[in-house]
Amino acid sequence: MYARKIVSYMKELKGAGVPDQQASIHAEKLAEFMENNLATKEDLKNTEQRLDAKIGGVEHRLDGKIENVRTELSARIGSVESKLDWLIRLIGVVAFMFAAINFFHLYFPVK
């Protein structure tokens, strides 16, 4: 993979006065290091694809959980609305009863 660059590097070392054997060993060790420790574009692309797949799975699970929470909240809100409706009707009945009592006391006082 790095062969052309290594050959070019070895030529530069030789051109700078490094003996052939040293330049060759140095270039070989550099190539070995690069092959074992540096990520290639293909490595990065494969990693990107795996991460995209994992992220897609997480997004799918989160969408499901969000929908569950949305459904649960809708049910709870409906329950609260129902209880509030009942309470408002009860307050209306009590208010009507007080008004009726006041009306009867006003027009039909107890002697």
Contacts in CASP RR format, 6 or more apart in sequence:
PFRMAT RR
TARGET T0000
AUTHOR 0000-0000-0000
METHOD contacts of the structure
MODEL  1
MYARKIVSYMKELKGAGVPDQQASIHAEKLAEFMENNLATKEDLKNTEQR
LDAKIGGVEHRLDGKIENVRTELSARIGSVESKLDWLIRLIGVVAFMFAA
INFFHLYFPVK
1 35 0 8 1.000
1 40 0 8 1.000
2 31 0 8 1.000
2 34 0 8 1.000
2 35 0 8 1.000
3 31 0 8 1.000
6 27 0 8 1.000
6 28 0 8 1.000
6 30 0 8 1.000
6 31 0 8 1.000
7 27 0 8 1.000
9 27 0 8 1.000
9 30 0 8 1.000
10 23 0 8 1.000
10 24 0 8 1.000
10 26 0 8 1.000
10 27 0 8 1.000
13 22 0 8 1.000
13 23 0 8 1.000
13 26 0 8 1.000
13 27 0 8 1.000
14 20 0 8 1.000
14 23 0 8 1.000
18 26 0 8 1.000
39 47 0 8 1.000
END
